[in-house]
Amino acid sequence: MKTFTAYIEFDPETNLYVGIVPRIQGAHTQGATLDELQQNLKEVLELCLEELGEDFSSLI
């Protein structure tokens, strides 16, 4: 299983956690809780990697 680093910060203006996976273009999301953000990050990462298709091998 490949692991990716996500950067997470809390936005006090929206009261949401914001997460981004810098190595994957478009892999960013938000959530009201850290658990929700973690689930959302997994989903967006799966979608982005699916979209990359064959180009995914360059990230390994």
Phi and psi in degrees as a GROMACS rama.xvg file:
@    title "Ramachandran Plot"
@    xaxis  label "Phi"
@    yaxis  label "Psi"
@TYPE xy
-84.0652  139.757  LYS-2
-112.272  149.359  THR-3
-128.792  149.065  PHE-4
-91.7631  132.973  THR-5
-117.049  139.864  ALA-6
-100.644  132.407  TYR-7
-126.936  136.531  ILE-8
-142.65  157.226  GLU-9
-97.6249  129.9  PHE-10
-99.5809  106.202  ASP-11
-66.7546  -22.5444  PRO-12
-69.8963  -36.7899  GLU-13
-105.798  -8.40016  THR-14
58.0933  37.104  ASN-15
-124.487  150.663  LEU-16
-87.6614  137.157  TYR-17
-118.637  132.463  VAL-18
-127.651  145.441  GLY-19
-141.087  141.048  ILE-20
-108.383  100.066  VAL-21
-61.7727  -27.8952  PRO-22
-75.4683  -14.2326  ARG-23
-117.886  112.192  ILE-24
-59.7602  128.514  GLN-25
88.5206  -2.67343  GLY-26
-88.2856  84.7844  ALA-27
-148.486  149.251  HIS-28
-162.259  -176.048  THR-29
-145.533  165.339  GLN-30
-160.855  153.871  GLY-31
-74.0455  -26.3683  ALA-32
-130.324  165.379  THR-33
-65.2712  -35.9259  LEU-34
-63.3811  -43.6043  ASP-35
-64.3007  -42.034  GLU-36
-62.4562  -42.3805  LEU-37
-60.0786  -45.1425  GLN-38
-63.3133  -43.1116  GLN-39
-64.3968  -38.5012  ASN-40
-64.183  -40.8392  LEU-41
-60.4637  -44.8361  LYS-42
-64.8079  -46.6787  GLU-43
-67.7254  -34.3288  VAL-44
-66.2337  -43.0095  LEU-45
-59.9054  -43.8403  GLU-46
-64.3603  -43.8836  LEU-47
-65.4158  -41.873  CYS-48
-68.4263  -35.9583  LEU-49
-63.0077  -40.9811  GLU-50
-65.7382  -36.6901  GLU-51
-67.7329  -30.1655  LEU-52
56.7351  -121.559  GLY-53
-64.4561  -26.507  GLU-54
-66.9915  -13.2129  ASP-55
-59.6565  -32.5461  PHE-56
-60.2065  -26.4565  SER-57
-72.5176  -14.5564  SER-58
-91.4613  -8.46832  LEU-59
